[in-house]
């Protein structure tokens, strides 16, 4: 899956989606999703990169613990065979919950 395909997939949740962040007055009300490449886990052989793998963080922001929003995003990821690990945090300064999904994208 490419980053462009991932973006289209995330938009299919019905939530606003942006790469990295929403800016200025364009920040939508929660829930919304951002995603960005955090690092790489490339596959090496014969002294070169054979497969580029991007580690992508998908971040779901909600103003309350929203199990329905999480289930909706997870259903899309599951239906498309994307394995993920999650973490969760409360961002005091923004008054938002952040649920982060880490996936690998080729």
Secondary structure, 3 states (H helix, E strand, C coil): CCHHHHHHHHHCCCCEEEECCCCHHHCCCCCEEEEEEEEECCEEECCEEEECCEEEEEEEEECCCCHHHHHHHHHHHHHCCCCCEEEEEEECCCCEEEEEEEEEEC
